[in-house]
């Protein structure tokens, strides 16, 4: 599934949510930092860090996503992070936006420790989402009807990802105690905007077209029933720590 998001990188890039500017500033801390973006994808977060004054290198397993990121001016190397060769390069900050759960949490943290300079920050983060209650239930009903047995998207499902990431950081023995940062924000969607983003979710990227069309039709009907637009409540969860020991 980790390599399924590149099926339509243009859609992914235009429709996926961005990250709070306050979070980017807190992670980057100061302009001029060298940032490694793990699982850079199409470069959504990388462009935000670049806009904050950072120099950014991306690593991603998917050449299709990497190509789009390069078109946006981000330098990207195609490799799995756990086996990627940094060739002696080091960084002030390692980030991973919406992708750390595809990486082995222990091996990934160890690789981050290897390339971070003393005092460098590791920050992995996810956008969690929560539609209005009535709409959330309507969306879940569509999933139950069209894809019996498949889990509906669940905002609370991201919470365990922080715990796994933090445990991986602790096991390296070179990081301080991981912290959890939360950023609350919201974004309004029209019917068309939400249906444009929906096929980029991991649960749907590999569906047969006919099944995907059923999901989109059902979600569209649910949105029509509430007037064709809604406001999504987002929380960006950041698991972060700093390198305290040489390795």
C-alpha positions in Angstrom: 0.0 0.0 0.0 2.9 2.4 0.7 3.7 2.5 -3.0 0.1 2.8 -4.2 -0.2 6.6 -3.6 1.8 7.3 -6.8 -1.1 6.1 -9.0 -2.2 9.7 -9.4 0.5 12.0 -7.9 -1.1 15.1 -9.4 -4.4 14.5 -7.6 -2.5 13.6 -4.4 -0.5 16.9 -4.5 -3.5 19.2 -5.2 -6.0 17.6 -2.8 -4.1 16.5 0.3 -4.1 18.9 3.2 -1.1 20.9 4.1 0.4 21.3 7.6 0.0 24.2 10.1 2.6 27.0 9.6 3.0 27.1 13.4 4.1 23.5 13.4 6.6 24.1 10.5 8.1 27.0 12.4 8.4 25.0 15.6 10.0 22.0 13.9 12.4 24.1 11.8 13.2 26.4 14.7 15.3 28.8 12.5 15.9 29.5 8.8 18.8 28.0 7.1 18.6 24.5 8.5 19.3 21.4 6.4 16.2 19.2 6.5 15.8 15.6 5.4 12.2 14.8 4.5 11.6 11.0 4.7 8.8 9.8 2.5 8.7 13.2 0.8 5.9 12.1 -1.6 5.0 14.9 -3.9 6.8 17.5 -1.7 3.8 19.0 0.1 5.6 19.3 3.5 9.0 19.8 1.8 7.8 22.9 0.1 6.5 24.3 3.3 9.9 23.8 5.0 11.6 25.3 2.0 9.3 28.4 2.3 10.4 28.7 5.9 14.0 29.1 4.8 15.2 25.5 5.0 17.3 23.5 2.6 15.4 20.3 1.9 16.4 16.9 0.6 13.7 14.2 0.1 13.8 10.4 0.2 10.9 8.3 -1.2 10.4 4.8 -2.4 8.0 5.9 -5.2 9.7 7.3 -8.3 6.3 8.7 -9.5 5.9 10.8 -6.4 9.5 11.8 -6.4 9.3 13.0 -10.0 6.4 15.4 -9.1 8.3 16.7 -6.1 11.3 17.4 -8.3 9.1 19.4 -10.7 8.3 21.5 -7.6 12.0 22.2 -7.1 12.7 19.6 -4.4 15.7 17.4 -4.7 14.7 13.7 -4.1 16.5 10.4 -4.0 14.5 7.2 -4.6 15.1 4.6 -1.9 13.6 3.0 1.1 14.8 5.1 4.0 16.0 2.2 6.1 18.5 1.2 3.4 19.1 4.6 1.9 22.8 5.6 1.6 23.3 9.1 3.1 26.9 9.1 1.6 28.3 10.9 4.7 25.7 13.7 4.6 24.2 15.0 7.9 21.2 17.2 8.7 19.9 19.5 11.3 16.4 18.1 11.2 14.7 14.9 9.9 11.0 15.1 9.3 8.4 12.6 8.0 4.9 13.8 7.0 2.1 11.3 7.0 4.6 8.4 6.2 6.4 7.2 9.2 4.0 4.3 9.7 5.3 2.8 6.5 8.8 2.8 7.9 10.1 0.4 10.5 10.0 2.5 13.7 13.2 1.2 15.2 15.3 1.0 12.0 13.9 4.4 10.9 14.8 6.1 14.1 18.3 4.5 14.0 18.8 5.8 10.5 17.6 9.3 11.6 20.1 9.2 14.5 22.9 8.3 12.0 22.3 11.3 9.8 21.4 13.9 12.5 23.9 16.3 13.8 24.3 16.6 17.6 21.2 18.3 19.0 19.3 17.7 15.7 15.6 17.2 15.8 13.5 14.2 14.6 9.9 15.1 14.0 7.3 12.7 12.5 3.7 14.0 12.1 0.3 13.1 10.8 -2.9 15.0 10.0 -5.8 13.4 11.8 -9.3 14.4 10.8 -12.8 14.4 12.2 -15.9 15.2 10.0 -19.0 16.5 11.7 -20.6 13.6 13.6 -23.6 13.1 11.3 -21.5 13.2 8.2 -18.9 10.9 9.7 -21.6 8.3 10.3 -22.9 8.7 6.7 -19.4 8.2 5.3 -19.0 5.1 7.5 -22.3 3.7 6.3 -21.0 4.0 2.7 -17.9 2.0 3.6 -19.9 -0.7 5.3 -22.2 -1.1 2.4 -19.6 -1.0 -0.5 -16.7 -2.6 1.3 -18.0 -4.9 4.0 -15.4 -5.7 6.6 -13.2 -2.8 5.7 -12.5 -0.2 8.4 -13.9 3.3 7.8 -11.4 6.1 8.2 -10.8 6.7 11.9 -9.2 9.8 13.3 -8.4 7.9 16.5 -6.4 5.4 14.5 -3.5 7.7 14.3 -2.9 7.9 18.1 -1.2 4.5 18.2 1.2 5.6 15.5 2.7 8.2 17.9 3.2 5.5 20.5 5.0 3.2 18.0 7.2 6.1 16.8 8.1 7.1 20.3 9.1 3.6 21.3 11.3 3.4 18.2 13.0 6.6 19.2 13.6 5.4 22.7 15.1 2.1 21.5 18.0 3.9 19.8 19.3 5.1 23.1 20.5 8.4 21.5 17.4 10.6 21.7 15.8 12.5 24.5 12.3 11.5 25.7 9.9 12.0 22.8 7.2 14.7 23.0 3.7 14.9 21.5 2.7 18.2 20.0 -0.8 18.9 18.9 -2.0 21.6 16.5 -5.8 22.1 16.0 -7.1 23.6 12.8 -9.9 23.3 10.4 -10.5 23.4 6.6 -13.7 23.8 4.6 -14.4 21.5 1.7 -16.9 21.6 -1.2 -18.4 18.4 -2.4 -16.0 18.3 -5.4 -12.9 19.1 -3.3 -13.6 16.2 -0.9 -14.4 13.7 -3.6 -11.2 14.8 -5.3 -9.2 13.9 -2.2 -11.0 10.7 -1.2 -9.3 8.4 -3.8 -5.9 9.3 -2.4 -6.6 7.6 1.0 -4.7 4.4 1.5 -7.9 2.3 1.9 -9.1 3.4 -1.6 -5.9 3.7 -3.8 -6.1 0.0 -4.8 -9.8 -0.5 -5.3 -11.2 -1.6 -8.6 -12.6 1.5 -10.4 -16.2 0.3 -10.2 -15.9 -0.1 -6.4 -14.3 3.3 -6.1 -17.0 4.8 -8.1 -19.6 3.4 -5.7 -17.7 4.9 -2.7 -17.5 8.3 -4.4 -21.2 8.2 -5.3 -22.2 7.3 -1.8 -20.0 10.0 -0.3 -21.3 12.5 -2.8 -24.9 11.7 -1.8 -24.0 12.2 1.9 -22.5 15.6 1.1 -25.5 16.6 -1.0 -27.7 15.8 2.1 -25.8 18.4 4.2 -25.8 21.1 1.6 -22.7 20.2 -0.5 -20.0 21.4 1.8 -18.6 20.9 5.3 -15.8 21.9 7.7 -13.3 19.2 8.6 -11.7 19.4 12.0 -8.0 18.6 11.8 -5.4 17.8 14.5 -1.8 17.6 13.4 0.0 15.2 15.8 3.8 15.6 16.0 6.1 13.0 17.7 9.4 14.7 18.2 12.7 14.4 20.0 16.3 15.6 19.8 19.5 13.8 19.5 21.4 13.9 22.8 24.1 11.3 22.3 26.7 10.8 19.6 26.3 7.7 17.4 
